[in-house]
Amino acid sequence: MRKMTATFLALATVLAWGGTLVADQARPNVIIFLADDLGYGDLGCYGHTVIKTPHLDRFAREGMRFTQCYAACPVCSPSRAAILTGRTPYRNGVFTWIPANSFLHLRSSEITLPRLLREAGYCTCHVGKWHLNGNLRDPKQPQPSDHGYDWWFATQNNAEPSHHNPVNFVRNGQSVGKLEGYSALLVVQEAIQWLRKHRDPRKPFFLTVWTHEPHLPIESAPEFLALYPELLRSDPDRAQHHANVSQLDHAFGNLMLTLDELGLRNNTLVVFTSDNGPEGAGTKGRTRGSTGGLRGRKRSLYEGGIRVPGIIRWPNHIAPGTVCDTPIIGSDLFSTVLAAAGVAAPKDRKLDGVNLLPLLAGKPLTRSIPMYWRYHAAPGPFKVALRDGDWKILADLNFTQFELYHLGNDPKETQNLADKHPNKLHELRTRLQQLHEEIEKEGPDWWKNYKGS
């Protein structure tokens, strides 16, 4: 495996579009595959020695694996909103996870990836967890179709009553009733049916596949439980979790196989990542995800809550087996996909993410806005964080308590350097407060009186 910042393989021709490189050929198809509560260390290609993920491990060998990929929030709904808008959660309004029947939603005033791509001639489809409104059948709230999807098959939040035989999927506004099977496999099956039967094959496509696995309530198929016979005897809940990740991996493999069968592999940019770190303490029940040794877990602004797997494959554009150490974040996907598709990004609003195509071309990545996180229900005093280069600062909402880490030397955040580097602390504190205030002024103030978690 080659370790390098990144590189493009030779392209026949390229043209300039907003300072990026775009192939002068058929516009690429795009798939964003998002796991739910998958930890940084939960895949074999990220160091897990027990969980079997052969399809994602192969996918990593075929593309670029990022060692410092971040979700935009340590919980689900905000991370999803950031992917679709390129804007940090408090700016786009989805600042926390959205309960069923909540008033919270991704506003129709936000300009989303599927909307822009559909306007540019793409077919668009969403399958799996949506979690960007409170009710998938309430016309008062924007639905996936209002955000640019031609076809959608979704749940508001979790698969119910579990991943097995879910009853709460909605297809294009209509409830579909009880389904037979397991969630990730059903979600990918819908995606495959759309690719084969419902899309216009004359057009490029944009497909988001957002599985429930390995979010609770976990149920795994017998064929994947059988991969862990010793755990089934000694710790059946742990076996359920690990099998659930393997179930997700198998579903992903089915989708990649379909791309091959349809002759779509070479012109499809595929992104795999997760919405946040793993649930629970990792020591009991079915919440047994791994952070790979990073501090914190889901809901935390420490690395284990926000650093997630991130793999991109784009044949003939990304060298196989590449490992990239440059930090990226979910909100970067918005500008990246638009640039790859040759679609101009909106100029009338602030975008927090950046276009990653220069990084894929072996060039340095420049950010005018540092990576920023905020979560009001994060455990402990620290509710906001900022990363700039290798430095990361965490602060409380009154900006009176701080921790400072150098992630290049200390990715597990074991040494608080706030006292040893007062100048750097002052610099990052100032940047964090300025960005924090700017974002608060722009976004809706739903958060001010919110009583939920």
C-alpha positions as CSV (number, residue, x, y, z in Angstrom):
1,M,0.0,0.0,0.0
2,R,1.3,3.4,-0.9
3,K,1.2,6.1,1.7
4,M,1.0,9.6,0.3
5,T,-1.1,12.7,0.6
6,A,-3.1,11.8,-2.6
7,T,-2.8,11.7,-6.3
8,F,-4.9,11.5,-9.5
9,L,-4.0,9.0,-12.1
10,A,-3.5,10.5,-15.5
11,L,-6.7,11.8,-17.1
12,A,-7.3,12.0,-20.8
13,T,-8.3,15.7,-20.6
14,V,-9.2,18.1,-17.8
15,L,-10.9,21.5,-17.7
16,A,-10.9,24.2,-15.1
17,W,-14.1,24.8,-13.1
18,G,-13.9,27.1,-10.2
19,G,-10.2,26.3,-9.6
20,T,-10.7,22.5,-9.5
21,L,-10.1,19.7,-11.9
22,V,-13.0,17.9,-13.6
23,A,-12.8,15.1,-16.1
24,D,-13.7,16.2,-19.6
25,Q,-15.9,13.1,-20.1
26,A,-19.3,11.8,-18.8
27,R,-20.0,13.4,-15.5
28,P,-19.4,11.0,-12.6
29,N,-22.2,9.2,-10.8
30,V,-21.9,9.7,-7.0
31,I,-22.8,7.5,-4.0
32,I,-22.5,8.6,-0.4
33,F,-22.8,5.6,1.8
34,L,-23.3,6.5,5.5
35,A,-23.1,4.1,8.4
36,D,-24.8,4.9,11.7
37,D,-22.7,4.9,15.0
38,L,-19.8,3.1,13.3
39,G,-16.7,3.8,15.3
40,Y,-13.3,4.8,14.0
41,G,-11.9,1.4,14.9
42,D,-14.7,-0.8,13.8
43,L,-13.4,-2.0,10.4
44,G,-10.6,-4.4,9.6
45,C,-8.9,-1.7,7.5
46,Y,-8.9,0.6,10.5
47,G,-7.3,-2.0,12.7
48,H,-10.1,-4.1,14.2
49,T,-8.8,-7.6,14.7
50,V,-12.1,-9.4,15.3
51,I,-14.9,-7.8,13.2
52,K,-14.9,-9.2,9.7
53,T,-15.4,-6.5,7.0
54,P,-14.0,-8.0,3.8
55,H,-15.9,-5.8,1.4
56,L,-15.0,-2.5,3.0
57,D,-11.4,-3.7,3.4
58,R,-11.2,-4.4,-0.3
59,F,-12.9,-1.1,-1.0
60,A,-10.1,0.7,1.0
61,R,-7.5,-1.1,-1.1
62,E,-9.2,0.1,-4.2
63,G,-9.4,3.7,-3.2
64,M,-8.2,6.2,-0.6
65,R,-8.5,5.7,3.1
66,F,-8.4,8.7,5.4
67,T,-6.9,8.5,8.8
68,Q,-8.3,11.8,10.0
69,C,-11.9,11.9,8.7
70,Y,-14.4,13.7,10.8
71,A,-18.2,13.8,11.2
72,A,-19.5,17.4,11.5
73,C,-21.2,16.5,14.9
74,P,-21.0,13.7,17.5
75,V,-24.7,12.8,16.8
76,C,-26.6,11.8,13.7
77,S,-29.0,14.5,12.3
78,P,-26.5,17.4,12.3
79,S,-23.8,15.3,10.6
80,R,-26.3,14.4,7.8
81,A,-27.4,18.0,7.3
82,A,-23.7,19.1,7.0
83,I,-23.1,16.5,4.3
84,L,-26.1,17.7,2.2
85,T,-25.5,21.5,2.7
86,G,-21.7,21.9,3.2
87,R,-22.6,24.0,6.3
88,T,-21.8,23.4,9.9
89,P,-24.9,22.3,11.9
90,Y,-25.6,25.5,13.9
91,R,-25.4,27.4,10.6
92,N,-27.8,25.1,8.7
93,G,-30.2,24.8,11.7
94,V,-30.0,21.1,12.4
95,F,-28.1,21.4,15.7
96,T,-29.2,18.2,17.4
97,W,-30.7,14.8,16.7
98,I,-34.3,15.0,15.7
99,P,-37.0,13.1,17.7
100,A,-40.1,11.7,16.0
101,N,-42.7,14.4,15.4
102,S,-40.3,17.2,16.4
103,F,-40.6,20.6,14.8
104,L,-36.9,20.5,13.9
105,H,-36.0,19.9,10.3
106,L,-33.6,20.8,7.5
107,R,-35.1,24.0,6.2
108,S,-36.2,24.4,2.6
109,S,-34.1,27.6,2.5
110,E,-30.9,25.4,2.6
111,I,-29.5,24.5,-0.8
112,T,-28.8,20.8,-0.9
113,L,-26.6,18.5,-3.0
114,P,-29.5,16.5,-4.5
115,R,-31.3,19.7,-5.4
116,L,-28.3,21.2,-7.2
117,L,-27.5,18.0,-9.0
118,R,-31.0,17.3,-10.1
119,E,-31.2,20.8,-11.5
120,A,-28.0,20.0,-13.4
121,G,-29.5,16.9,-14.9
122,Y,-28.8,14.1,-12.4
123,C,-31.2,11.4,-11.3
124,T,-31.3,11.5,-7.5
125,C,-32.3,8.8,-4.9
126,H,-32.1,8.4,-1.1
127,V,-32.5,5.1,0.7
128,G,-32.2,4.4,4.4
129,K,-32.3,6.6,7.5
130,W,-33.3,10.2,6.8
131,H,-33.4,11.9,10.2
132,L,-33.7,15.4,8.8
133,N,-37.3,16.1,9.9
134,G,-39.7,14.9,12.5
135,N,-42.2,13.2,10.3
136,L,-41.9,11.6,6.9
137,R,-45.6,12.0,6.2
138,D,-46.1,15.5,7.3
139,P,-46.4,17.9,4.4
140,K,-45.7,20.9,6.7
141,Q,-42.1,19.7,6.9
142,P,-39.7,19.5,4.0
143,Q,-39.5,15.9,2.8
144,P,-36.6,14.2,0.9
145,S,-38.4,15.1,-2.4
146,D,-38.5,18.8,-1.3
147,H,-34.7,18.7,-1.0
148,G,-34.1,17.3,-4.5
149,Y,-34.7,13.6,-4.4
150,D,-36.6,12.0,-7.3
151,W,-37.0,8.7,-5.4
152,W,-36.8,8.0,-1.7
153,F,-37.2,5.1,0.7
154,A,-36.6,6.1,4.3
155,T,-37.3,5.9,8.0
156,Q,-37.5,9.1,10.1
157,N,-34.9,7.8,12.5
158,N,-34.3,4.2,13.5
159,A,-35.6,1.0,12.0
160,E,-38.4,-0.2,14.1
161,P,-38.9,-2.4,16.0
162,S,-35.3,-3.3,15.1
163,H,-33.1,-4.0,12.1
164,H,-35.1,-7.2,11.7
165,N,-38.4,-7.0,9.8
166,P,-38.8,-3.2,10.1
167,V,-42.3,-1.8,9.8
168,N,-41.7,2.0,9.5
169,F,-40.2,2.6,6.0
170,V,-41.9,5.2,3.8
171,R,-41.4,5.1,0.0
172,N,-42.0,8.4,-1.8
173,G,-44.5,9.5,0.9
174,Q,-46.3,6.2,1.3
175,S,-45.8,3.8,4.2
176,V,-44.8,0.4,2.9
177,G,-45.7,-1.7,6.0
178,K,-43.8,-4.6,7.4
179,L,-40.7,-5.7,5.4
180,E,-39.1,-9.1,5.6
181,G,-35.3,-9.1,6.2
182,Y,-32.6,-7.0,7.8
183,S,-32.3,-3.2,7.5
184,A,-29.0,-2.7,5.7
185,L,-29.8,-5.5,3.2
186,L,-33.3,-4.1,2.6
187,V,-31.9,-0.5,2.1
188,V,-29.3,-1.7,-0.4
189,Q,-31.8,-3.9,-2.1
190,E,-34.0,-0.7,-2.7
191,A,-30.9,1.1,-4.1
192,I,-30.2,-1.8,-6.4
193,Q,-33.7,-1.9,-7.7
194,W,-33.6,1.9,-8.3
195,L,-30.3,1.5,-10.2
196,R,-31.7,-1.3,-12.3
197,K,-35.3,-0.2,-12.9
198,H,-36.2,3.3,-11.9
199,R,-33.3,5.7,-12.8
200,D,-32.9,7.2,-16.3
201,P,-29.7,5.4,-17.5
202,R,-29.0,8.3,-19.9
203,K,-28.3,10.6,-17.0
204,P,-25.7,10.5,-14.2
205,F,-27.0,9.7,-10.8
206,F,-26.6,10.8,-7.2
207,L,-27.4,8.2,-4.6
208,T,-27.3,8.4,-0.8
209,V,-27.4,5.1,1.1
210,W,-27.7,5.7,4.8
211,T,-28.0,2.5,6.8
212,H,-29.1,2.0,10.4
213,E,-26.4,-0.4,11.3
214,P,-24.8,-0.5,13.8
215,H,-27.2,1.8,15.7
216,L,-29.5,0.4,18.3
217,P,-31.8,-1.6,18.4
218,I,-29.4,-4.1,16.8
219,E,-30.5,-7.3,15.3
220,S,-28.2,-9.3,13.0
221,A,-29.0,-12.1,10.6
222,P,-27.9,-15.7,11.5
223,E,-25.5,-15.9,8.6
224,F,-23.4,-13.0,10.1
225,L,-23.8,-14.2,13.7
226,A,-22.3,-17.5,12.5
227,L,-19.1,-15.6,11.8
228,Y,-18.5,-15.3,15.5
229,P,-19.1,-18.7,17.1
230,E,-16.9,-18.2,20.1
231,L,-18.5,-14.8,20.9
232,L,-22.0,-16.3,20.5
233,R,-21.1,-18.6,23.4
234,S,-19.2,-16.2,25.6
235,D,-20.8,-12.8,24.9
236,P,-23.8,-12.9,22.6
237,D,-24.5,-9.2,22.8
238,R,-21.0,-8.5,21.5
239,A,-21.5,-11.0,18.8
240,Q,-24.7,-9.2,17.8
241,H,-22.8,-5.9,17.4
242,H,-19.9,-7.4,15.5
243,A,-22.3,-9.3,13.2
244,N,-24.2,-6.1,12.7
245,V,-21.1,-4.5,11.3
246,S,-20.5,-7.5,9.1
247,Q,-24.1,-7.2,7.9
248,L,-23.5,-3.6,7.0
249,D,-20.3,-4.7,5.2
250,H,-22.1,-7.4,3.2
251,A,-24.8,-4.9,2.1
252,F,-22.1,-2.5,1.0
253,G,-20.5,-5.3,-1.0
254,N,-23.8,-6.1,-2.7
255,L,-24.1,-2.5,-3.9
256,M,-20.5,-2.4,-5.2
257,L,-21.1,-5.7,-7.0
258,T,-24.1,-4.2,-8.7
259,L,-22.0,-1.3,-9.9
260,D,-19.7,-3.8,-11.6
261,E,-22.6,-5.8,-13.1
262,L,-24.1,-2.6,-14.6
263,G,-20.7,-1.4,-15.9
264,L,-20.8,1.7,-13.6
265,R,-17.7,1.2,-11.5
266,N,-15.3,3.3,-13.4
267,N,-17.4,6.4,-13.6
268,T,-18.8,6.3,-10.1
269,L,-17.3,8.3,-7.2
270,V,-18.2,6.3,-4.0
271,V,-17.7,7.7,-0.5
272,F,-18.1,5.6,2.7
273,T,-18.1,7.2,6.1
274,S,-20.1,7.3,9.4
275,D,-22.2,9.9,11.1
276,N,-20.5,9.9,14.5
277,G,-18.6,7.7,16.9
278,P,-19.9,4.5,18.6
279,E,-22.7,4.4,21.2
280,G,-22.4,3.6,24.9
281,A,-19.4,2.7,26.9
282,G,-18.3,-0.2,24.7
283,T,-18.2,-2.6,27.6
284,K,-21.7,-4.1,27.8
285,G,-24.9,-4.7,25.9
286,R,-24.8,-4.4,22.1
287,T,-23.0,-1.0,22.1
288,R,-19.6,-2.6,21.5
289,G,-18.2,-0.3,18.9
290,S,-14.5,0.7,18.9
291,T,-12.9,4.2,18.7
292,G,-9.6,2.6,17.9
293,G,-8.3,3.8,21.2
294,L,-9.4,7.5,20.8
295,R,-10.8,9.4,23.7
296,G,-14.6,9.8,24.0
297,R,-17.5,8.2,22.2
298,K,-20.7,9.3,20.6
299,R,-21.9,12.8,21.8
300,S,-18.4,13.7,22.9
301,L,-16.3,16.4,21.2
302,Y,-13.2,14.4,21.9
303,E,-11.8,12.5,18.9
304,G,-13.7,9.2,19.6
305,G,-17.0,11.0,19.2
306,I,-16.2,12.7,15.9
307,R,-13.4,10.9,14.1
308,V,-14.8,8.2,11.9
309,P,-13.9,5.9,9.0
310,G,-13.6,7.7,5.6
311,I,-12.9,6.0,2.3
312,I,-13.3,7.3,-1.2
313,R,-13.0,5.3,-4.5
314,W,-13.0,6.9,-7.9
315,P,-11.3,4.6,-10.4
316,N,-8.9,6.2,-12.8
317,H,-8.8,9.3,-10.6
318,I,-7.6,8.1,-7.2
319,A,-4.6,5.7,-7.0
320,P,-5.6,2.4,-5.4
321,G,-4.3,1.7,-1.9
322,T,-3.7,5.4,-1.0
323,V,-3.7,6.5,2.6
324,C,-4.3,10.1,3.3
325,D,-3.4,11.8,6.7
326,T,-4.9,15.2,5.9
327,P,-7.9,16.0,8.1
328,I,-11.3,16.2,6.2
329,I,-14.9,16.6,7.5
330,G,-18.3,15.6,6.3
331,S,-19.2,19.1,5.2
332,D,-16.4,18.9,2.6
333,L,-18.4,16.4,0.6
334,F,-20.8,19.1,-0.6
335,S,-18.2,21.2,-2.5
336,T,-16.3,18.1,-3.5
337,V,-19.2,16.4,-5.2
338,L,-20.3,19.6,-6.9
339,A,-16.8,20.2,-8.3
340,A,-16.5,16.6,-9.5
341,A,-19.9,17.0,-11.3
342,G,-19.0,20.4,-12.8
343,V,-21.8,22.2,-10.9
344,A,-21.1,25.6,-9.4
345,A,-21.4,25.9,-5.6
346,P,-23.8,28.6,-4.2
347,K,-22.3,32.0,-3.8
348,D,-25.0,33.5,-1.6
349,R,-24.1,31.7,1.7
350,K,-21.2,30.7,3.8
351,L,-19.9,27.2,3.1
352,D,-17.8,25.6,5.9
353,G,-16.6,22.6,3.9
354,V,-14.0,22.8,1.2
355,N,-13.5,21.1,-2.2
356,L,-11.3,18.0,-1.7
357,L,-10.3,17.6,-5.4
358,P,-7.0,19.5,-5.0
359,L,-6.2,17.1,-2.2
360,L,-6.9,14.2,-4.5
361,A,-4.6,15.8,-7.1
362,G,-1.7,15.8,-4.6
363,K,-2.0,19.5,-3.7
364,P,-2.2,21.0,-0.2
365,L,-5.6,21.6,1.2
366,T,-6.4,25.1,2.3
367,R,-9.2,26.0,4.7
368,S,-10.4,29.5,5.3
369,I,-12.7,28.3,8.0
370,P,-11.3,25.9,10.6
371,M,-13.1,22.7,11.5
372,Y,-15.7,23.5,14.1
373,W,-18.0,21.4,16.3
374,R,-20.7,22.2,18.7
375,Y,-23.0,20.0,20.6
376,H,-25.1,21.3,23.5
377,A,-25.5,17.9,25.2
378,A,-21.9,16.8,25.0
379,P,-20.8,15.2,28.3
380,G,-18.8,17.3,30.6
381,P,-18.2,21.1,30.3
382,F,-16.9,21.2,26.8
383,K,-19.6,21.9,24.2
384,V,-17.6,23.6,21.4
385,A,-14.3,22.7,19.7
386,L,-12.1,23.8,16.8
387,R,-9.3,22.2,14.9
388,D,-6.7,24.2,13.1
389,G,-3.8,22.3,11.6
390,D,-2.7,19.8,14.3
391,W,-4.0,21.9,17.1
392,K,-7.4,21.4,18.7
393,I,-9.1,23.5,21.4
394,L,-12.2,22.5,23.4
395,A,-14.2,25.1,25.4
396,D,-17.4,25.5,27.4
397,L,-20.1,27.8,26.2
398,N,-19.0,30.6,28.5
399,F,-15.5,30.4,27.1
400,T,-14.0,30.2,30.6
401,Q,-12.8,26.6,30.5
402,F,-10.4,25.2,27.9
403,E,-8.4,22.2,26.9
404,L,-5.7,22.3,24.2
405,Y,-4.2,19.3,22.3
406,H,-1.7,18.8,19.6
407,L,-3.3,15.9,17.7
408,G,-0.2,15.3,15.6
409,N,1.7,14.2,18.7
410,D,-1.2,13.2,20.8
411,P,-4.2,11.9,18.9
412,K,-5.6,10.2,22.0
413,E,-5.8,13.6,23.7
414,T,-3.9,12.6,26.9
415,Q,-1.9,15.8,27.5
416,N,-3.8,19.1,27.9
417,L,-1.3,21.8,26.7
418,A,-3.3,24.8,27.7
419,D,-0.9,25.9,30.4
420,K,2.2,25.1,28.4
421,H,1.2,27.0,25.3
422,P,-0.6,30.1,26.4
423,N,0.0,32.0,23.1
424,K,-1.5,29.1,21.0
425,L,-4.4,28.9,23.5
426,H,-5.1,32.6,23.1
427,E,-4.9,32.4,19.3
428,L,-7.3,29.5,19.0
429,R,-9.6,30.8,21.7
430,T,-9.9,34.0,19.7
431,R,-10.6,32.2,16.5
432,L,-13.1,29.9,18.1
433,Q,-15.1,32.7,19.8
434,Q,-15.2,34.7,16.6
435,L,-16.4,31.8,14.5
436,H,-18.8,30.7,17.2
437,E,-20.5,34.1,17.3
438,E,-20.6,34.4,13.5
439,I,-22.4,31.0,13.2
440,E,-24.8,31.8,15.9
441,K,-25.9,35.0,14.2
442,E,-26.5,33.3,10.9
443,G,-28.4,30.2,11.9
444,P,-32.0,29.9,13.3
445,D,-32.3,30.3,17.0
446,W,-34.2,27.1,17.6
447,W,-31.5,26.0,20.0
448,K,-32.0,28.9,22.5
449,N,-35.0,27.4,24.3
450,Y,-34.7,23.8,23.2
451,K,-35.3,21.3,26.1
452,G,-34.3,18.1,24.3
453,S,-31.1,16.2,24.4
